[in-house]
């Protein structure tokens, strides 16, 4: 990890040559980083296991594979070219608004980006994770603020990334790792940083968001914060597959010791159904798992204490402060509405709330009282189509990703993915931090009006030398 001033200076100096690199060049750099991380797996995975308490297999090995896949997918995005949104309007003296000049528009890199790594995914949302991959793909140098929960892993991963970029020919200063909260805040305030990304708590993310917005020149801050990820279960679904729903819900909210941002933290079920025993039995088959670190364990214990004062707790026997047993809190919808700020707050760990509703109107009242989330899941049957259709305005208000008869844990990296939502799920609800559209956060559009062809960027030159998909005079051209 390097001196902050030196790092920021190098990132600023790298910004122009990095942005000027071709998509094919950057694709090669990303693939080189992916190859280097794969080659270092036998060193990196044990480090991650030691610092995070997460199991090496299949969790950490799978997470590293996800990370390198993501880097290679962004390389494919670059080669595809659609991300540039290249648009050409030729001069037109007969344009209905009056004579139109020649004007051409494309996306360009926003500049040096500060990324705050997450604790719960030491590979996929950390040093070489999605924020880093998408920013590098956009042509932006990255300054990575390491998470204190896995500092040695962060330093070593940063070395692998930096060395791979250098060998592949990327500009010096394209990537660096810094450590410490003071350094992170100082970098966020520095005018050489022009955008930032964060994954973590609402409290921490909001504090950083406010700093980014209070700068003399405010910058975009893409924060993924907290999420309850409610699950709505209908009577028809329970009648058809209650045991299956109980088992899958238990597996989902206890996955990774409940330390996923997409953990379902609230299950809404019809009143009068005999689901309690099936849920307790399903949770009872889950063994306690270690939490990431002592700070998270302390916060989780306090959160469970707050919840326990509000309802009926059913817990798996055993467990410890560091490796707590899974727990369920049972309440009615009426009780939830009376204490929504407490009961509908995320619990980062293996605890979830089960609330019973008496009617569709009461269910809708609960949904309308909730803060927005990353996800919302519906467990229903086709016979529930009218009910779900009536709830759709509430569902769409609440989340960036809606699931039908699936579970939110497990966020695939793909072209159509949306991992975001209205505040407090994120600070930028029009964007995603997972999937190929994540590159859009670190781009800004520029229009060139009347420029000679030789001075235009290749994406907008008349001959289309990069063979990009473009819109020309309003018509898409492959």
N, C-alpha and C positions, 0 to 999 in steps of 0.2 A: 504494500500500500504506500502511496506516494504523498509528497508534500502538496497541500491543497493549492497554493498559488501556482506552483509549477504545473499541476494537473489542469487547472482552469485555463492557464495560458496556452498550454499545448492543445487543449480541446478547441479553443477559439481559433488557433492557427490552422488546425486541421479542418475546420468547418468548410472553407471554400473548396479545397481540393477534394474533400470527401463528397460534397454535394455535386461536384463536377464529374465525378466518376460515372462510368456508364452502368446501366442496370446489370449488364453481363459481368462487369468487374466486381460489383458488390455481391452478386450472386455467388461468384467464385470465392469471395472472402467469407461469406456465411457458410458455405459448404466446407471450407477449410477449418473453420471453428468447430463445426459439427464433427468432422473427422477427428480433430485433436481431442475433443471431449470424449468421444467414443474410445479412443486409444488410451485415455487416462482413466477409464472407468474403474479399473482394479485399484487405483489409488484414491479416487474421489469418493466412491461409494462407502468404503470403510470410514473415511473422515466424516461424511454426512451422518452415518449411523452413530458414530461416537458423540457427535455434538448435538444431534437432534433427537436421539432415542428412537427414531423411526427404524423399522426393520429393513435390513439390507435387501432381502428378497421377500416378496416380489416388489415391495413398495419403492425403494430407492433406485434399484436397477431399472424398474419400469419408468420412474420419473425422469431419470437421466435419458432414457430412450425417447421419452416424450419431448424432452428439451432439444435433443439433436434433430428429431423429426421436425420440430417447429422451425428450427433454423433452416433446414433444407426446404421446407414448405415456403418460407418467405423468399428463398432463392427462386423457387418456381414462380412466385408472385412477380418478382422483378422481371423475369424473362417474359412473362405473359404481357406485361406492359399496360394493362387496363388501369392500374393504380394511378397512372399519370393523368388520366382524364383529359387527354389531349383533344383540344377543340379548335377548329379552324373556321373562321368566317371570312371569306374573301370579300374584297370591296364590292359593293353593290349600289350603283347609282339609283336603282329603282326600288330600294328597300322602303316598305310602307311608312316607316318612321322618318323618312328622309334619307338622303344618301348615306350609305354605311361605309365606314373605313375598313380597311383590312385589320382584323383583330384576332389574336390567337391566344389561347389560354391553356396553361398546364400547371400541374402541381410541382412544387420544388421543396427541398428540405428546409425545415424551419430553423435548424441550427443546433448548437450543443444542448443535449438533454441530460437532466439529472434524474436518475432512477433510484428509488428507495426500495431495497429488497425486502421480501416478506420472510416471516419466520417459519411458516408451516409447510412451505415447499422449497427446500434448500437448493433445488435445481431449477424447477420449472417456473418459479416466480422469484428467482434470486438473480445471481450474478449474470448468468447467460440465459435468463428466462425470457418470457414473452415480451416484456417492455423493452429489454435490451435488443432482442432480435428484430422487433418491428422498427425501433428507432434506427438501428444500423441499416436495415433495409431501406428506410426512407432517405438515407444519406446523411444521418446526423451522428456526430461524435457523442459518445455516452460516458458520463461520469456516474459510476455506480456506488451508492452509499451502502456499504455492507450491513447486514443485520447482525446485531451483537450475539444472537443465538447460535451462529455458526461462522465465527470469524476466521478460523483457520481454513475451513473449507472455502470461504469466500476469497481469501488471499490466494490459495492455490488455484482455484478455478479462474480467478482473474489473471494469474500468470499464464495459464493455458490459453485463455482467450487472446491476451495481448500478444503472446508469442506467435500464435497461429495467424493473427491479422498481419503482423509484421512480415512473416515468411511469405504470406500470400500477396504482399505488395500494398496493403492499405496504408494511408498516411500515418505518420507518427502522431500520437495524441488522439487517435480514433477511439480509444477505450482506456479507462483506468478505474481503479477501485479506491475509494476512500473509506475511512472508518470514524465512528464517533458522532454523537448527536450534534455537538458543536460544529464539527466540520460539515455535516449535512445541512444544518440551518444556514451556515455561512455560504455554502455553495448555492443554496436556494435563493439567497438574497443577492448573489453576485450578478451583475448585469450581463456577464458573458453566458450565463445559462438562460435559455429562452423558452424552455418548457420543462415540466417535471411530471413524473409518474410515481404512484405510491400504491402499495397494497398493505392493509393493516387495519387498525382499529378506527372507530369513528372519532374518538378523542384525539388520537395522534394525527390522523389524516386531516381533521378539521383545523387543527393548529397549523399544520403546514400549508393547507389551502389558504388560510387567512394571511399567512406570511407572503405567499405568492401573489395574492390579490392586493396586498398593501404596499408592494414595491412601488417606487416612483414610476416604473414602467411595468405594470402587472403582466404576468405570463400565464399561459394555460397550465392548469394543474389537473392531471388525470388521476384522481384518487378512487380506488376501490376500497370501500369502508366496511360497514356492517350489513348483515342480512339475516333475517329470520327464516326466509324461504318456506312460507306456509304450504300445507298440503290440504286440499279439500277432498273429503271422501263422501260419496253419496250413499244413500240407503241401498240402491240397486247394486252398487259395487260391493258393499258389505255382504249382501245376500248371496252374491255370486262367488266371492273369493275373500272372505274375511281373514282366514288363516294366512293366506298368501300375502295380503296387505300388511298384516301384523309382522310377519317375518321380514318382508322387504323393507318396511319402515325401520324396524330395529337395526337391520344391517346398514341402512343408509345413515341414520343419525349417529351410530357408533363408529362408523368407518373412520379410520385414522384418529381414534379417540375423540371424535366429534370436533376435530380441528380443521374442518373444511369450511370455506366461505359459503359453500352451497349446502351445508348440512340442513336438513329439514328440522327446524326448531319448533314448529307448531303443527299439530295434526288436528284438523277440524272434522269431527264425526257426528253423525246423528245421535240424538239423545235416545235412551231406551234400548240401545243395542248392547249385547253381551260381548264387548270387545276387550274389556279389561284383562281378563285371564289370558287371552291369546297374546296380548301385547306384553304382559309381564312374563309369560312363558318364553316369548321370543327374545326379549331382552335378557332373560336369565341364561340363555345359551352363549352370551357374549362375555368374553373374559376382559378384565380391566387391562388397559394399555397405558404406557407411560405418556404423560404430557410432555411438551417440547422442552420446557425449562421451568425453573422454580417460580419465576415471575408469573407465567401463565397459570401454574398450579395454584398460586396464591389468589390470583384474580378469579379463577374458576371456583375455588372454595367459597369466596365471598359472594359470588353470583348465586351459587346453589343455596347458600344461607338466606339470601334475599327471597328466592323463590319458595323456599320451604315454609316461609311464614304466610304464604298466600294460598296454599292448596295441599293436596294429598300427594305425598312423595312415595313412589314405589322404586326401590333400589335393588340392584344385584348385590348379593352378599360379598363381603371381602373388599379388596381394593385398598388404596392408601392415598395419602395426600398427593403424592407424585403420580400415582397410577390409579385414579378414582374409578369406582364401579359405575356403570351406566345407571341413569336414573330417569324416571318419568314423573311428571307433575300432572295430576288430574284436576281440572277445573270445569266449571260450566261456562258457556258463552257469556252469561250475565256477569259472572265473577271476572271473567277476562275483560269485559268492557268497563267494569268498575275499577280495574287496576291495570289498564292497558299499558301504561308507560313502563311498569315493572315486568308484567308477565309477557309482554311482546318485545322485550329487549333481548338481543342475542346473548346466548350463553356459550362461550367458546370452550367447548368440552362436551363430554358424552351425556348431555341432558336435553330433554325435549318436553314440551308442554302438549298435553292432550286435552282439548276443549270440546265439550258436547253442545250442539246447537239443536233447538227445538223446531225450527221452521226455516224455510228459505229466506224469509225476511230477517230472521235473527242472524243467519249466516252472512247475508249481505251487510248487515250492520257491523258485524265483526270485520269483514273485509274492508269496509269503508273507514274503519277506525285504525287500521294498521298503517304503519309507515311503509314506503316502497321498498322493494327487495330486488335481488338479482334474479330470483326465480319464483315461480308459483306453479304448483303441481295440482292437477285434477285427477283423482282416481274415480272413474265413473264408467257407466255403460252407455251404449248407443241410445238406449231408451231415455237417458238423461239429457238428450240434446236440447230440449226446450229450456230446462233449468240452467244448463251451462251457457246457453245463448243469452239468457237474461242476465247472467252474472258477468258476461264478457266485458262490459265497460269497467267493472271493478277489477277484474283480473288484469286487463291491459294497463290500467292505472298503476298497478302494484308491482310490475316486474318487467324486466327486459327479455326474459325467456320463459315461455309457458310450456308446460309438459303435460302430456296426456298419457296416463297409465304407465308412466316411467318414473324414475327417481332422479333428483337433481344432482346428487353427488356423481362426479365424473363429468368433466367438461371437455368434450372432444375438441381437438384443434382442426378446424376445417374452414371452408370458404363461407359458409352460411352461419357460423357461430355468432352469438350475441352474448357477451358476458359483461353486462352493465345494467343500469336501471336508474330511475330517478333518485335524488338525494333522500336518505342517507346511504343508499346502496353504493352510489358513486357521486362524484362531484361533477361529472360530465355525462349526462344521460344520453346524449346523441352519439356516443362512442362505445367501443368495446375494447377490452384488454386481452381478449383471447380470440383467435381466428385471424384470417388474412386481413379483415377490415381494420385491424389494430394499427396498421401502417398509417392510416388516415390521420391519426392523432398528431403525427410528427411531420406533416406536410402543410404547406399553405399555397393557395392558388396565386399565380401571377399572370397578368395579361400583357401581351406585347402588341402595341397598336402602331401600325405603319412602318415597322422595322424592316430593313432589307433582309432578304433570306439568309445571307451569310452571317448575320448577327443573331439570328434566332437560335434557340436551343435545338438540338437535333430532333427532339420530339415534335417540334412545330415546323420544321423546314418542309418546303413544298414537296421534295422528293421522298419524304418520310424514310430517312436512312435506317431507322431502327425497325421498320416494318411494324409499327404499332397499330393497334385498333384505335381509330380516331372518329370523331364526329366532324364532318366537313359540310359547311353550309346547311347544317341541320340534319344531315343524313348520316347514319352510322356507316363507317367503312371498316371492314374486317382487317 
